[in-house]
């Protein structure tokens, strides 16, 4: 009974997977860059707002990508898609852990050896 409910829950989650190629792993950072000389905007203390996608790889290696202002909404959507897919995969794994657990102990049928 519990196994059947777990299997049904897993099928339901698989059916809801956000399958799309619009996935992006990483963090979107907003920074302010200030020039040291010759920039009136920086001289006033305003600086220039820039967006950077930071991705960390195995071994601690990090790569950064500059993101144009007009693509920020798209990048945020792709990052959100990745997080939703990652969460769905984690939820499915939890259900699979339940399926691996042994069921209630049942007595073996057959003769008893005294």
Secondary structure as UniProt FT lines:
FT   HELIX           2..15
FT   STRAND          27..33
FT   HELIX           40..43
FT   TURN            44..45
FT   STRAND          48..56
FT   HELIX           58..60
FT   STRAND          62..67
FT   HELIX           69..71
FT   HELIX           72..100
//
